[in-house]
Structures are given as structure tokens and as C-alpha cells.
């Protein structure tokens, strides 16, 4: 009897209980198992003694323990779901109250939020999730803006292509291109040379070299469209340099057809020294007028760290004359370096060559760098400002009169 009981328990544990657990019928299993055990006992021995009774209490304990485990699992799952829902509701209330809480939060993030040991840790974690969500939104917005810009540029390009299809516009553009090329070709024979010193590659980074080449390309295009263009020379220019690679990137097939003179020789070997003037902002000598017989040199350098004196030192080493633009003489300069871009220098020199007017030429200086044009000479303005400052400080009248008399006597002597 006991052996049959044990065999039935093994069968139930190994096969019947897992099947019932998978199909959710474990609750109805207890009465069925009881009837099976009773019927099996009756069939085997109908003449059993009354002392040999089934151990139903132990059987009940075994079955109840299995049911309790399943019930505890379901209860724990329900508890987890209820706590997650409550935490989600609290976070939604905080978000509506204006706290830094993300709009979308996953179950894993909720669990990590609930596992945080303190309130400050929970706030920090929510702030981190909110910033992460904001970064994702910003990235999506930027991608959408880029897509819109790309579509706009494509539409504009299609419109430009439609206008170019017009035969008259194409004819006009080709005629103007030929006229510009003819002027530049004439300047290569009869024009005034303008030298770009290409020996500053070692003093710049790759990005600065690319920026320099971009400015030289703009300078060449403005020179090409001018009435009286310069004959542009690239001196100290090597074929295996970064300058050459960047020029090929910009011009592509047109690089070989460009109407300029590129040489690896120094400008002192190509032109006489007495005609060369190196334009640099660090020069102590100020340029007064534009000389059509001189050959001006511009350093092909864009230095964001503003290393002062690099071009001036090179000019002194070669024994060349230097000059700086008279910016303080004609402009009320703000605080900052007096370095200009290469395309701005080209515009200034072309305007000086055509008109000789410094005010028209210096209009190409960015307006953020100066307050306005000077109506009187700068030294007179400085003297008047010094007098005003002395009066504000409350100095004696005699000292002010002495200073005024000295300045007035100097003016009379100059006359």
C-alpha cells in the first residue's frame, strides 16, 4: 500500500503536476488525485485492515505547498505590476507639475528608479533621463532641419537649372566668362603682379590651410571679375603641398586652366627686391598711397591663434620693405587684432588700384571691427580726449593752459 502510494506521488510530481501547471488546472488537481489514490488502493486490497489508513494529511500538505508557491508567484507579479503603475502615475504627476521628468520611460528605467536608495538619487536619475530624452529630440530636430535644407537646396538647384536652360542666359554667361578670361589673360602680360606667399604651411593646421585656400579662391574670383585685374603669382608653391591638394579639391578640372602663375621659386628670385613690399599688420610703417609700380606681397596664412610677427619676421629676414594698412588713420578701431582675411585684402587692393580712395577701399573691412570713419586726424582726437579727461579729473587751470599752449605752438611751427 505504501509502495503504491509512493509510486503515485512520483508519477504526479514528474508528469501530472508540470502539465497542470502549464495549462492552469492545478487548482482542480487535488480532488482528482485523491480519488485516484483511493480507487487504486481499493483495487489492490479490498481486505485491508482498518489500521492501514491513507496518509491524507501529508498528501494535503504536499498539494497545498505547490498551490501556495504558485499563488505567491502570481501575488508577487501583481504586486510588482501595481508598484510600477503607481510609480508611473507619480512620475506623470511630477512631469505635469513642471519637474524634470522624461515623457517616455520604460519598465527597466522604472525599476532602476525604484531601486534608487535616496530621493536625491532618484531626482538625479530622472534628470539624467530627461536630458537624454532632450538630446534625442534635439538630434531628431536637427536631422529634420538638415533634410528640409537639403530639399530646399535641391529645389533651388532645380530652379537654377531651369533658368540655365534658357538659351539667352547661357549665351550671356558664356560671353561674360570669355570677357573675364580675356581681361585676366591681358593682365598676365601687361598687368600689375600680386604675390601670394605660400610658405606658411608649417605654421598652420590642416583646417587652417583649407580655410586659407578657400579665401584665396574667393580672392581669385573677385580679381577675375574686376575691371583691371592683378596678375596673381603663387610663390613658394610646391606640387606635393597641402595647398595644392586643397586647390585641386576646389577647382577640380579647372585647376589646369586657371590663369595664374604658380612657381616653387621665392619672389625675391622672380622680381627685383627694390620693387617688393610685404603687406603685414605687424609692420611699423603705414601705407599712405597705392603705388602702381610696386609689387605687393600677401602672406597666405590664416592663423586663429594669431601668432604676431610671423610674416614681418620673414620679410625682415629677406630684407624687404614692409607696410601696413592705415586702419587707425581712417577708422575708429575697436579692441582686437587688425588682421584681415585674404579676400578682404584683395577687395581693398582692387578698389585702391581703381579709385585710390581709402574710404571706399576700407568699406570692405567688417563693420564689427570699427565704430565708424574718422572725420579728423587721430592725433588731434587723442589730444582733445586728453584735455577732456584732465578737466574731468579737476586739475588746475594753469596746467591745462600750459598743455594747450604747447600744443598750439607745435601746430604753428608745423604750419
The 8 nearest C-alpha neighbors of each residue, nearest first, counted from 0:
[[1, 3, 2, 4, 40, 43, 44, 51],
 [0, 2, 4, 3, 5, 53, 6, 54],
 [1, 3, 5, 4, 0, 6, 7, 8],
 [4, 2, 6, 0, 1, 5, 7, 40],
 [3, 5, 1, 7, 2, 6, 0, 8],
 [4, 6, 8, 2, 7, 3, 1, 9],
 [7, 5, 3, 9, 8, 4, 2, 10],
 [6, 8, 10, 4, 5, 9, 11, 3],
 [9, 7, 5, 11, 6, 10, 12, 4],
 [8, 10, 12, 6, 7, 11, 13, 5],
 [11, 9, 7, 13, 8, 12, 14, 6],
 [10, 12, 15, 8, 9, 13, 14, 16],
 [13, 11, 9, 16, 10, 14, 8, 15],
 [12, 14, 10, 11, 9, 15, 16, 17],
 [15, 13, 11, 16, 10, 17, 12, 18],
 [14, 16, 11, 18, 17, 19, 12, 13],
 [15, 17, 19, 12, 18, 11, 14, 20],
 [18, 16, 20, 19, 15, 14, 21, 13],
 [19, 17, 21, 15, 20, 16, 22, 14],
 [18, 20, 24, 16, 25, 22, 17, 21],
 [19, 21, 17, 23, 18, 22, 25, 16],
 [20, 22, 18, 19, 23, 17, 24, 16],
 [23, 21, 19, 20, 24, 18, 25, 17],
 [22, 24, 20, 21, 19, 25, 26, 18],
 [25, 23, 19, 26, 22, 27, 20, 28],
 [24, 26, 28, 19, 27, 23, 20, 16],
 [25, 27, 28, 24, 29, 66, 23, 19],
 [28, 26, 25, 29, 24, 30, 31, 19],
 [27, 29, 25, 31, 26, 30, 32, 24],
 [28, 30, 32, 31, 27, 33, 62, 26],
 [31, 29, 33, 32, 28, 34, 27, 35],
 [32, 30, 34, 28, 33, 29, 35, 27],
 [31, 33, 35, 29, 30, 34, 28, 36],
 [32, 34, 30, 36, 31, 35, 29, 37],
 [35, 33, 37, 31, 36, 32, 38, 30],
 [36, 34, 32, 38, 33, 37, 39, 31],
 [35, 37, 39, 33, 34, 38, 40, 32],
 [36, 38, 34, 40, 39, 35, 41, 33],
 [39, 37, 41, 35, 40, 36, 34, 42],
 [40, 38, 42, 36, 37, 41, 35, 43],
 [39, 41, 37, 43, 38, 42, 36, 44],
 [42, 40, 38, 45, 39, 44, 43, 37],
 [43, 41, 39, 40, 44, 38, 45, 37],
 [42, 44, 40, 41, 39, 45, 0, 38],
 [45, 43, 46, 41, 47, 42, 40, 0],
 [44, 46, 41, 47, 42, 43, 40, 48],
 [47, 45, 44, 48, 41, 49, 43, 42],
 [46, 48, 45, 44, 49, 51, 50, 41],
 [47, 49, 50, 51, 46, 52, 45, 44],
 [50, 48, 51, 47, 52, 46, 53, 45],
 [49, 51, 48, 52, 47, 53, 54, 46],
 [52, 50, 49, 48, 47, 53, 0, 1],
 [53, 51, 50, 54, 49, 48, 55, 47],
 [52, 54, 55, 51, 37, 4, 1, 0],
 [53, 55, 56, 57, 52, 58, 59, 4],
 [56, 54, 58, 57, 53, 59, 33, 52],
 [55, 57, 59, 58, 54, 60, 53, 61],
 [58, 56, 60, 59, 55, 54, 61, 62],
 [57, 59, 55, 61, 56, 60, 62, 54],
 [60, 58, 56, 62, 57, 61, 63, 55],
 [59, 61, 57, 63, 58, 62, 64, 56],
 [62, 60, 58, 64, 59, 63, 57, 65],
 [61, 63, 59, 65, 64, 60, 58, 66],
 [64, 62, 66, 60, 65, 61, 59, 67],
 [63, 65, 67, 61, 62, 66, 60, 68],
 [66, 64, 68, 62, 63, 67, 69, 61],
 [65, 67, 63, 69, 68, 64, 70, 62],
 [66, 68, 70, 64, 69, 65, 71, 63],
 [69, 67, 71, 65, 66, 70, 72, 64],
 [68, 70, 72, 66, 67, 71, 73, 65],
 [69, 71, 67, 73, 72, 68, 74, 66],
 [72, 70, 74, 68, 69, 73, 67, 75],
 [71, 73, 69, 75, 70, 74, 76, 68],
 [74, 72, 76, 70, 75, 71, 77, 69],
 [73, 75, 71, 77, 76, 72, 70, 78],
 [76, 74, 78, 72, 77, 73, 71, 79],
 [75, 77, 73, 79, 78, 74, 80, 72],
 [78, 76, 74, 80, 75, 79, 81, 73],
 [77, 79, 75, 81, 76, 80, 74, 82],
 [80, 78, 76, 82, 81, 77, 83, 75],
 [79, 81, 77, 83, 78, 82, 84, 76],
 [80, 82, 78, 84, 79, 83, 77, 85],
 [83, 81, 85, 79, 84, 80, 86, 78],
 [84, 82, 86, 80, 85, 81, 87, 79],
 [85, 83, 87, 81, 82, 86, 80, 88],
 [86, 84, 82, 88, 87, 83, 81, 89],
 [85, 87, 83, 89, 88, 84, 82, 90],
 [86, 88, 84, 90, 85, 89, 83, 91],
 [87, 89, 91, 85, 86, 90, 84, 92],
 [90, 88, 86, 92, 91, 87, 93, 85],
 [89, 91, 93, 87, 92, 88, 94, 86],
 [90, 92, 88, 94, 89, 93, 87, 95],
 [91, 93, 89, 95, 90, 94, 96, 88],
 [94, 92, 96, 90, 91, 95, 98, 89],
 [93, 95, 91, 100, 98, 97, 96, 92],
 [96, 94, 92, 97, 93, 91, 98, 90],
 [97, 95, 93, 94, 98, 92, 91, 99],
 [98, 96, 94, 95, 93, 99, 100, 92],
 [97, 99, 94, 93, 100, 96, 95, 126],
 [98, 100, 126, 129, 94, 97, 101, 125],
 [99, 101, 94, 129, 125, 98, 126, 102],
 [102, 100, 129, 103, 128, 104, 132, 99],
 [103, 101, 100, 104, 94, 91, 129, 132],
 [102, 104, 101, 105, 132, 100, 129, 128],
 [103, 105, 108, 101, 102, 106, 109, 128],
 [104, 106, 108, 107, 109, 103, 110, 87],
 [107, 105, 109, 108, 110, 104, 83, 111],
 [106, 108, 110, 109, 105, 111, 104, 112],
 [107, 109, 111, 105, 106, 110, 112, 104],
 [110, 108, 112, 106, 107, 111, 113, 105],
 [109, 111, 107, 113, 112, 108, 106, 114],
 [110, 112, 114, 108, 113, 109, 107, 115],
 [113, 111, 109, 110, 115, 114, 121, 108],
 [114, 112, 110, 111, 115, 109, 121, 86],
 [113, 115, 111, 112, 110, 116, 109, 121],
 [116, 114, 112, 113, 121, 117, 120, 111],
 [115, 117, 114, 120, 118, 121, 113, 119],
 [118, 116, 120, 119, 115, 121, 122, 114],
 [117, 119, 121, 120, 122, 116, 115, 123],
 [118, 120, 122, 121, 117, 123, 124, 116],
 [121, 119, 123, 117, 118, 122, 115, 124],
 [120, 122, 118, 124, 119, 123, 115, 112],
 [123, 121, 119, 125, 124, 120, 126, 118],
 [124, 122, 126, 120, 121, 125, 119, 127],
 [123, 125, 127, 121, 126, 122, 120, 128],
 [124, 126, 128, 122, 127, 123, 100, 129],
 [127, 125, 129, 123, 124, 128, 99, 122],
 [126, 128, 124, 130, 125, 129, 123, 131],
 [129, 127, 131, 125, 126, 130, 101, 132],
 [128, 130, 101, 126, 132, 131, 127, 100],
 [131, 129, 133, 127, 132, 128, 134, 126],
 [130, 132, 128, 134, 129, 133, 127, 135],
 [133, 131, 129, 135, 130, 134, 128, 136],
 [132, 134, 130, 136, 135, 131, 137, 129],
 [135, 133, 137, 131, 136, 132, 130, 138],
 [134, 136, 138, 132, 133, 137, 139, 131],
 [137, 135, 133, 139, 134, 138, 140, 132],
 [138, 136, 140, 134, 139, 135, 141, 133],
 [139, 137, 135, 141, 140, 136, 134, 142],
 [138, 140, 142, 136, 137, 141, 143, 135],
 [139, 141, 137, 143, 142, 138, 136, 144],
 [142, 140, 144, 138, 143, 139, 137, 145],
 [141, 143, 139, 145, 140, 144, 146, 138],
 [144, 142, 146, 140, 141, 145, 147, 139],
 [143, 145, 141, 147, 146, 142, 148, 140],
 [146, 144, 148, 142, 147, 143, 149, 141],
 [145, 147, 143, 149, 144, 148, 142, 150],
 [148, 146, 144, 150, 149, 145, 151, 143],
 [149, 147, 151, 145, 150, 146, 152, 144],
 [148, 150, 146, 152, 147, 151, 145, 153],
 [149, 151, 153, 147, 148, 152, 154, 146],
 [152, 150, 148, 154, 153, 149, 155, 147],
 [153, 151, 155, 149, 154, 150, 156, 148],
 [152, 154, 156, 150, 151, 155, 157, 149],
 [155, 153, 151, 157, 152, 156, 150, 158],
 [156, 154, 152, 158, 157, 153, 159, 151],
 [157, 155, 159, 153, 158, 154, 152, 160],
 [156, 158, 160, 154, 155, 159, 153, 161],
 [159, 157, 155, 161, 160, 156, 154, 162],
 [160, 158, 156, 162, 161, 157, 163, 155],
 [161, 159, 163, 157, 158, 162, 156, 164],
 [160, 162, 158, 164, 159, 163, 157, 165],
 [163, 161, 159, 164, 160, 165, 158, 168],
 [164, 162, 160, 165, 161, 169, 159, 168],
 [165, 163, 161, 162, 166, 160, 169, 168],
 [164, 166, 163, 162, 168, 167, 169, 161],
 [165, 167, 169, 168, 164, 170, 163, 171],
 [166, 168, 170, 169, 165, 171, 172, 164],
 [169, 167, 171, 170, 166, 165, 172, 163],
 [170, 168, 166, 172, 167, 171, 163, 173],
 [169, 171, 167, 173, 168, 172, 166, 174],
 [170, 172, 168, 174, 169, 173, 167, 175],
 [173, 171, 169, 175, 174, 170, 176, 168],
 [172, 174, 176, 170, 171, 175, 169, 177],
 [175, 173, 171, 177, 176, 172, 170, 178],
 [176, 174, 178, 172, 177, 173, 179, 171],
 [177, 175, 173, 179, 174, 178, 172, 180],
 [176, 178, 180, 174, 175, 179, 181, 173],
 [179, 177, 175, 181, 176, 180, 174, 182],
 [180, 178, 182, 176, 181, 177, 224, 223],
 [179, 181, 177, 183, 178, 182, 184, 176],
 [180, 182, 184, 178, 179, 183, 177, 185],
 [183, 181, 185, 179, 184, 180, 186, 178],
 [184, 182, 186, 180, 185, 181, 223, 228],
 [185, 183, 181, 187, 182, 186, 180, 258],
 [184, 186, 182, 188, 183, 187, 189, 181],
 [190, 187, 185, 183, 189, 188, 230, 184],
 [186, 188, 230, 184, 185, 190, 189, 183],
 [189, 187, 186, 185, 190, 184, 230, 183],
 [188, 190, 186, 185, 187, 191, 230, 184],
 [191, 186, 189, 230, 229, 187, 188, 192],
 [190, 192, 229, 230, 193, 189, 186, 291],
 [193, 191, 230, 229, 294, 231, 190, 194],
 [192, 194, 231, 295, 230, 229, 294, 232],
 [195, 193, 296, 232, 231, 233, 297, 196],
 [194, 196, 297, 233, 299, 296, 298, 232],
 [195, 197, 298, 299, 234, 198, 297, 194],
 [198, 196, 235, 299, 236, 199, 234, 195],
 [197, 199, 235, 196, 200, 236, 299, 201],
 [200, 198, 202, 201, 197, 300, 299, 203],
 [199, 201, 202, 203, 198, 208, 197, 241],
 [202, 200, 199, 203, 204, 198, 208, 205],
 [201, 203, 199, 200, 204, 302, 300, 198],
 [204, 202, 200, 201, 207, 208, 205, 302],
 [203, 205, 207, 206, 208, 202, 201, 200],
 [206, 204, 208, 207, 209, 203, 241, 200],
 [205, 207, 209, 204, 208, 210, 203, 211],
 [206, 208, 210, 204, 209, 205, 203, 301],
 [209, 207, 211, 205, 210, 206, 212, 204],
 [210, 208, 206, 212, 207, 211, 245, 213],
 [209, 211, 207, 213, 208, 212, 206, 214],
 [212, 210, 208, 214, 213, 209, 301, 300],
 [213, 211, 215, 209, 214, 210, 216, 208],
 [212, 214, 210, 216, 211, 215, 209, 217],
 [213, 215, 217, 211, 216, 212, 342, 341],
 [214, 216, 218, 212, 217, 213, 219, 211],
 [217, 215, 219, 213, 214, 218, 212, 220],
 [218, 216, 214, 220, 215, 219, 342, 221],
 [219, 217, 342, 215, 221, 216, 220, 345],
 [218, 220, 222, 216, 217, 221, 223, 215],
 [219, 221, 223, 217, 222, 218, 216, 224],
 [222, 220, 218, 224, 223, 219, 217, 225],
 [223, 221, 219, 228, 225, 220, 224, 218],
 [222, 224, 220, 221, 225, 219, 179, 183],
 [225, 223, 221, 222, 179, 220, 226, 228],
 [226, 224, 222, 228, 227, 223, 221, 349],
 [225, 227, 228, 224, 182, 353, 223, 222],
 [228, 226, 225, 229, 353, 182, 186, 190],
 [229, 227, 222, 225, 226, 223, 186, 183],
 [230, 228, 191, 192, 231, 190, 193, 186],
 [229, 231, 192, 187, 186, 190, 191, 193],
 [230, 232, 193, 259, 229, 192, 194, 260],
 [233, 231, 194, 260, 261, 234, 193, 195],
 [232, 234, 261, 195, 236, 194, 262, 260],
 [233, 235, 236, 262, 196, 265, 263, 264],
 [236, 234, 263, 264, 197, 265, 198, 262],
 [237, 235, 263, 234, 262, 197, 233, 261],
 [238, 236, 240, 263, 239, 235, 243, 262],
 [237, 239, 240, 243, 236, 244, 263, 242],
 [238, 240, 237, 243, 241, 244, 242, 236],
 [241, 239, 242, 243, 237, 238, 244, 236],
 [240, 242, 244, 243, 245, 239, 208, 200],
 [241, 243, 240, 245, 244, 246, 212, 208],
 [242, 244, 246, 241, 240, 245, 238, 247],
 [245, 243, 241, 247, 246, 242, 248, 240],
 [244, 246, 248, 242, 247, 243, 209, 241],
 [247, 245, 243, 249, 248, 244, 250, 242],
 [246, 248, 251, 244, 250, 245, 249, 254],
 [249, 247, 245, 246, 251, 250, 244, 243],
 [250, 248, 246, 247, 251, 245, 213, 216],
 [249, 251, 254, 253, 247, 248, 246, 252],
 [252, 250, 247, 253, 248, 254, 249, 246],
 [253, 251, 254, 250, 255, 256, 247, 249],
 [252, 254, 256, 250, 255, 251, 257, 247],
 [255, 253, 250, 257, 256, 252, 251, 247],
 [254, 256, 253, 257, 252, 251, 258, 250],
 [257, 255, 253, 254, 258, 252, 259, 250],
 [258, 256, 254, 255, 259, 253, 250, 260],
 [259, 257, 256, 184, 183, 260, 187, 180],
 [260, 258, 231, 257, 232, 261, 230, 187],
 [259, 261, 232, 233, 231, 262, 258, 230],
 [262, 260, 233, 232, 234, 236, 259, 263],
 [263, 261, 234, 264, 236, 233, 235, 260],
 [262, 264, 235, 236, 237, 234, 265, 261],
 [265, 263, 235, 262, 234, 266, 268, 269],
 [264, 266, 235, 267, 268, 234, 263, 269],
 [267, 265, 269, 268, 270, 234, 264, 194],
 [266, 268, 265, 270, 269, 272, 271, 317],
 [269, 267, 266, 265, 270, 264, 271, 272],
 [268, 270, 266, 267, 265, 271, 264, 234],
 [271, 269, 267, 266, 268, 272, 274, 275],
 [272, 270, 273, 274, 267, 275, 269, 268],
 [273, 271, 275, 274, 267, 270, 319, 318],
 [272, 274, 271, 275, 319, 320, 276, 293],
 [275, 273, 293, 272, 294, 271, 276, 292],
 [274, 276, 294, 272, 273, 295, 293, 277],
 [277, 275, 295, 320, 321, 296, 294, 278],
 [276, 278, 321, 296, 295, 320, 279, 322],
 [279, 277, 322, 323, 297, 321, 296, 276],
 [278, 280, 323, 281, 282, 322, 277, 311],
 [279, 281, 323, 282, 338, 337, 278, 324],
 [282, 280, 279, 308, 311, 283, 307, 323],
 [281, 283, 284, 322, 323, 280, 279, 321],
 [284, 282, 285, 281, 322, 323, 321, 280],
 [283, 285, 322, 282, 323, 286, 321, 281],
 [286, 284, 323, 322, 325, 324, 287, 283],
 [285, 287, 322, 324, 323, 288, 325, 284],
 [288, 286, 285, 289, 325, 324, 322, 323],
 [289, 287, 286, 290, 355, 351, 357, 356],
 [288, 290, 351, 291, 355, 352, 287, 286],
 [289, 291, 292, 293, 288, 352, 294, 295],
 [292, 290, 293, 289, 191, 352, 294, 288],
 [291, 293, 290, 294, 274, 191, 289, 192],
 [292, 294, 274, 290, 291, 275, 295, 276],
 [295, 293, 275, 274, 192, 193, 276, 296],
 [294, 296, 276, 193, 277, 275, 194, 293],
 [297, 295, 194, 277, 278, 195, 276, 193],
 [298, 296, 195, 278, 196, 194, 299, 277],
 [297, 299, 196, 300, 195, 310, 296, 197],
 [300, 298, 196, 197, 195, 297, 211, 199],
 [299, 301, 298, 211, 302, 199, 208, 203],
 [302, 300, 211, 207, 303, 210, 299, 208],
 [301, 303, 305, 304, 300, 203, 306, 207],
 [304, 302, 305, 301, 207, 306, 203, 300],
 [303, 305, 302, 306, 307, 301, 203, 207],
 [306, 304, 302, 303, 307, 336, 301, 338],
 [307, 305, 304, 309, 308, 302, 303, 202],
 [308, 306, 305, 309, 281, 310, 311, 280],
 [307, 309, 311, 310, 312, 281, 306, 282],
 [310, 308, 312, 311, 307, 313, 306, 281],
 [309, 311, 313, 312, 308, 314, 279, 298],
 [312, 310, 308, 314, 313, 309, 315, 281],
 [311, 313, 315, 309, 310, 314, 308, 316],
 [312, 314, 316, 310, 311, 315, 317, 309],
 [315, 313, 311, 317, 319, 316, 312, 318],
 [316, 314, 318, 312, 317, 313, 319, 311],
 [315, 317, 313, 314, 318, 312, 319, 311],
 [316, 318, 314, 315, 319, 313, 267, 312],
 [319, 317, 315, 316, 314, 320, 272, 313],
 [320, 318, 314, 317, 315, 321, 276, 272],
 [319, 321, 276, 277, 275, 318, 322, 314],
 [322, 320, 277, 276, 278, 282, 319, 284],
 [321, 323, 278, 284, 285, 286, 282, 279],
 [324, 322, 285, 280, 279, 282, 286, 278],
 [323, 325, 286, 326, 285, 322, 280, 278],
 [326, 324, 328, 327, 285, 286, 323, 329],
 [325, 327, 328, 330, 324, 329, 332, 337],
 [328, 326, 330, 329, 325, 332, 331, 377],
 [327, 329, 325, 326, 330, 377, 376, 373],
 [328, 330, 373, 327, 372, 326, 325, 331],
 [331, 329, 372, 327, 373, 332, 326, 371],
 [332, 330, 370, 369, 371, 372, 373, 327],
 [333, 331, 369, 330, 327, 368, 370, 334],
 [334, 332, 369, 368, 335, 331, 370, 367],
 [333, 335, 332, 336, 368, 369, 337, 331],
 [336, 334, 333, 337, 368, 332, 338, 369],
 [335, 337, 338, 334, 305, 280, 339, 368],
 [336, 338, 280, 339, 335, 326, 368, 332],
 [339, 337, 336, 280, 340, 279, 305, 335],
 [340, 338, 343, 337, 341, 344, 364, 342],
 [339, 341, 343, 342, 344, 338, 214, 301],
 [340, 342, 344, 343, 214, 345, 215, 339],
 [341, 343, 218, 345, 344, 214, 340, 217],
 [344, 342, 346, 340, 345, 341, 363, 347],
 [345, 343, 341, 347, 342, 346, 348, 340],
 [344, 346, 342, 348, 343, 347, 218, 349],
 [345, 347, 343, 349, 344, 348, 350, 342],
 [348, 346, 360, 344, 350, 345, 349, 351],
 [347, 349, 351, 345, 350, 346, 352, 344],
 [348, 350, 352, 346, 351, 347, 345, 353],
 [351, 349, 353, 360, 347, 352, 348, 354],
 [352, 350, 355, 348, 354, 349, 353, 360],
 [351, 353, 349, 350, 355, 354, 348, 289],
 [352, 354, 350, 351, 349, 355, 227, 226],
 [355, 353, 351, 356, 350, 352, 359, 360],
 [354, 356, 351, 352, 353, 357, 289, 350],
 [357, 355, 354, 359, 358, 351, 360, 350],
 [356, 358, 360, 359, 361, 355, 351, 329],
 [357, 359, 361, 360, 356, 362, 329, 372],
 [360, 358, 362, 357, 356, 361, 350, 363],
 [359, 361, 347, 357, 350, 358, 362, 351],
 [362, 360, 363, 358, 364, 359, 357, 347],
 [361, 363, 364, 359, 360, 358, 365, 366],
 [362, 364, 361, 343, 365, 360, 347, 346],
 [363, 365, 362, 361, 366, 343, 339, 368],
 [366, 364, 367, 368, 363, 369, 362, 339],
 [367, 365, 368, 369, 364, 370, 371, 362],
 [366, 368, 365, 369, 370, 333, 364, 332],
 [367, 369, 366, 333, 365, 332, 370, 335],
 [370, 368, 332, 333, 331, 366, 371, 367],
 [369, 371, 331, 332, 333, 368, 366, 372],
 [372, 370, 331, 369, 330, 373, 332, 366],
 [371, 373, 330, 329, 331, 374, 370, 358],
 [372, 374, 329, 330, 375, 331, 371, 376],
 [373, 375, 372, 376, 329, 377, 330, 371],
 [376, 374, 373, 377, 380, 379, 378, 329],
 [377, 375, 379, 378, 380, 328, 373, 374],
 [376, 378, 380, 379, 328, 381, 375, 327],
 [379, 377, 381, 380, 376, 382, 375, 383],
 [380, 378, 382, 381, 377, 376, 383, 375],
 [381, 379, 377, 383, 378, 382, 384, 376],
 [380, 382, 384, 378, 379, 383, 385, 377],
 [383, 381, 385, 379, 384, 380, 378, 386],
 [382, 384, 386, 380, 385, 381, 387, 379],
 [383, 385, 387, 381, 382, 386, 380, 388],
 [386, 384, 382, 388, 383, 387, 381, 389],
 [387, 385, 389, 383, 388, 384, 390, 382],
 [386, 388, 384, 390, 385, 389, 391, 383],
 [389, 387, 391, 385, 386, 390, 392, 384],
 [388, 390, 392, 386, 391, 387, 394, 385],
 [391, 389, 393, 387, 392, 388, 394, 386],
 [392, 390, 388, 393, 389, 387, 394, 386],
 [391, 393, 389, 390, 394, 388, 387, 395],
 [394, 392, 390, 391, 389, 395, 396, 388],
 [395, 393, 392, 389, 390, 396, 398, 399],
 [396, 394, 397, 398, 393, 399, 390, 389],
 [395, 397, 399, 398, 400, 394, 390, 401],
 [396, 398, 400, 399, 395, 401, 394, 402],
 [397, 399, 401, 400, 396, 395, 402, 394],
 [398, 400, 396, 402, 397, 401, 403, 395],
 [401, 399, 403, 397, 398, 402, 404, 396],
 [402, 400, 404, 398, 403, 399, 397, 405],
 [401, 403, 405, 399, 400, 404, 398, 406],
 [402, 404, 400, 406, 401, 405, 407, 399],
 [405, 403, 407, 401, 402, 406, 400, 408],
 [406, 404, 402, 408, 407, 403, 401, 409],
 [405, 407, 409, 403, 404, 408, 402, 410],
 [406, 408, 404, 410, 409, 405, 403, 411],
 [409, 407, 411, 405, 410, 406, 404, 412],
 [410, 408, 412, 406, 407, 411, 413, 405],
 [409, 411, 413, 407, 408, 412, 414, 406],
 [412, 410, 408, 414, 413, 409, 407, 406],
 [413, 411, 409, 414, 410, 408, 407, 406],
 [412, 414, 410, 411, 409, 408, 407, 406],
 [413, 411, 412, 410, 409, 408, 407, 406]]
